[in-house]
Amino acid sequence: SSAEAASQNFKKTIENNTSGKFQNVNLDAYFYAAKASLMVDDTKSAKEYLNIVVNDKGSKMNEARQILNELK
């Protein structure tokens, strides 16, 4: 599915961005990977990714926290 393909692309972005200079890009990628995971009912991965965004204070932290609250 396109959601699965998107999830793979976000994971590739995170793996390739190891310089540490663009941590915000990784955190945004985790956020969108979480949303893609939810589209294919992979709640476990989604929660994992969203927790990373919240813990590392990504730009999507508030949205991530809101989604996590809805998943409980």
ChimeraX commands (.cxc) that place a marker at each C-alpha (Angstrom):
marker #1 position 0.00,0.00,0.00 radius 0.5
marker #1 position 1.05,3.61,-0.34 radius 0.5
marker #1 position 1.05,4.00,3.46 radius 0.5
marker #1 position 3.53,1.12,3.79 radius 0.5
marker #1 position 5.72,2.64,1.06 radius 0.5
marker #1 position 5.63,6.01,2.81 radius 0.5
marker #1 position 6.60,4.39,6.09 radius 0.5
marker #1 position 9.62,2.74,4.44 radius 0.5
marker #1 position 10.67,6.08,2.93 radius 0.5
marker #1 position 10.47,7.81,6.31 radius 0.5
marker #1 position 12.58,5.05,7.88 radius 0.5
marker #1 position 15.15,5.46,5.09 radius 0.5
marker #1 position 15.29,9.21,5.77 radius 0.5
marker #1 position 15.96,8.56,9.46 radius 0.5
marker #1 position 18.64,5.95,8.71 radius 0.5
marker #1 position 20.42,8.21,6.21 radius 0.5
marker #1 position 20.32,11.34,8.36 radius 0.5
marker #1 position 22.96,10.44,10.92 radius 0.5
marker #1 position 25.02,13.65,10.94 radius 0.5
marker #1 position 23.13,15.01,13.94 radius 0.5
marker #1 position 22.75,18.36,12.20 radius 0.5
marker #1 position 19.13,17.91,11.22 radius 0.5
marker #1 position 17.58,16.15,14.20 radius 0.5
marker #1 position 14.31,18.03,13.57 radius 0.5
marker #1 position 14.06,16.32,10.16 radius 0.5
marker #1 position 14.34,12.93,11.84 radius 0.5
marker #1 position 11.72,13.84,14.42 radius 0.5
marker #1 position 9.32,15.01,11.71 radius 0.5
marker #1 position 10.01,11.77,9.80 radius 0.5
marker #1 position 9.19,9.78,12.94 radius 0.5
marker #1 position 5.93,11.71,13.27 radius 0.5
marker #1 position 4.87,10.99,9.70 radius 0.5
marker #1 position 6.06,7.37,9.97 radius 0.5
marker #1 position 3.76,7.07,12.97 radius 0.5
marker #1 position 0.82,8.42,10.97 radius 0.5
marker #1 position 1.60,6.00,8.14 radius 0.5
marker #1 position 1.80,3.15,10.69 radius 0.5
marker #1 position -1.64,4.07,11.99 radius 0.5
marker #1 position -3.02,3.89,8.45 radius 0.5
marker #1 position -2.00,0.22,8.30 radius 0.5
marker #1 position -3.14,-0.50,11.88 radius 0.5
marker #1 position 0.39,-0.84,13.24 radius 0.5
marker #1 position -0.37,0.86,16.55 radius 0.5
marker #1 position 2.72,-0.56,18.28 radius 0.5
marker #1 position 5.14,1.12,15.84 radius 0.5
marker #1 position 3.08,4.30,15.83 radius 0.5
marker #1 position 3.31,4.62,19.62 radius 0.5
marker #1 position 7.05,3.95,19.50 radius 0.5
marker #1 position 7.61,6.70,16.91 radius 0.5
marker #1 position 5.30,9.17,18.64 radius 0.5
marker #1 position 7.08,8.65,21.96 radius 0.5
marker #1 position 10.40,9.50,20.28 radius 0.5
marker #1 position 8.90,12.76,18.97 radius 0.5
marker #1 position 7.55,13.66,22.42 radius 0.5
marker #1 position 10.68,12.66,24.35 radius 0.5
marker #1 position 13.03,14.54,21.99 radius 0.5
marker #1 position 10.70,17.56,21.84 radius 0.5
marker #1 position 10.16,17.53,18.07 radius 0.5
marker #1 position 8.21,20.28,16.32 radius 0.5
marker #1 position 5.20,17.95,16.16 radius 0.5
marker #1 position 5.44,17.13,19.90 radius 0.5
marker #1 position 2.00,18.48,20.82 radius 0.5
marker #1 position 0.29,16.68,17.94 radius 0.5
marker #1 position 2.19,13.49,18.82 radius 0.5
marker #1 position 1.09,13.74,22.45 radius 0.5
marker #1 position -2.53,14.26,21.36 radius 0.5
marker #1 position -2.46,11.16,19.12 radius 0.5
marker #1 position -0.86,9.11,21.91 radius 0.5
marker #1 position -3.65,10.17,24.28 radius 0.5
marker #1 position -6.25,9.07,21.72 radius 0.5
marker #1 position -4.56,5.66,21.34 radius 0.5
marker #1 position -4.77,4.81,25.06 radius 0.5
marker link #1:1,2 radius 0.2
marker link #1:2,3 radius 0.2
marker link #1:3,4 radius 0.2
marker link #1:4,5 radius 0.2
marker link #1:5,6 radius 0.2
marker link #1:6,7 radius 0.2
marker link #1:7,8 radius 0.2
marker link #1:8,9 radius 0.2
marker link #1:9,10 radius 0.2
marker link #1:10,11 radius 0.2
marker link #1:11,12 radius 0.2
marker link #1:12,13 radius 0.2
marker link #1:13,14 radius 0.2
marker link #1:14,15 radius 0.2
marker link #1:15,16 radius 0.2
marker link #1:16,17 radius 0.2
marker link #1:17,18 radius 0.2
marker link #1:18,19 radius 0.2
marker link #1:19,20 radius 0.2
marker link #1:20,21 radius 0.2
marker link #1:21,22 radius 0.2
marker link #1:22,23 radius 0.2
marker link #1:23,24 radius 0.2
marker link #1:24,25 radius 0.2
marker link #1:25,26 radius 0.2
marker link #1:26,27 radius 0.2
marker link #1:27,28 radius 0.2
marker link #1:28,29 radius 0.2
marker link #1:29,30 radius 0.2
marker link #1:30,31 radius 0.2
marker link #1:31,32 radius 0.2
marker link #1:32,33 radius 0.2
marker link #1:33,34 radius 0.2
marker link #1:34,35 radius 0.2
marker link #1:35,36 radius 0.2
marker link #1:36,37 radius 0.2
marker link #1:37,38 radius 0.2
marker link #1:38,39 radius 0.2
marker link #1:39,40 radius 0.2
marker link #1:40,41 radius 0.2
marker link #1:41,42 radius 0.2
marker link #1:42,43 radius 0.2
marker link #1:43,44 radius 0.2
marker link #1:44,45 radius 0.2
marker link #1:45,46 radius 0.2
marker link #1:46,47 radius 0.2
marker link #1:47,48 radius 0.2
marker link #1:48,49 radius 0.2
marker link #1:49,50 radius 0.2
marker link #1:50,51 radius 0.2
marker link #1:51,52 radius 0.2
marker link #1:52,53 radius 0.2
marker link #1:53,54 radius 0.2
marker link #1:54,55 radius 0.2
marker link #1:55,56 radius 0.2
marker link #1:56,57 radius 0.2
marker link #1:57,58 radius 0.2
marker link #1:58,59 radius 0.2
marker link #1:59,60 radius 0.2
marker link #1:60,61 radius 0.2
marker link #1:61,62 radius 0.2
marker link #1:62,63 radius 0.2
marker link #1:63,64 radius 0.2
marker link #1:64,65 radius 0.2
marker link #1:65,66 radius 0.2
marker link #1:66,67 radius 0.2
marker link #1:67,68 radius 0.2
marker link #1:68,69 radius 0.2
marker link #1:69,70 radius 0.2
marker link #1:70,71 radius 0.2
marker link #1:71,72 radius 0.2
view
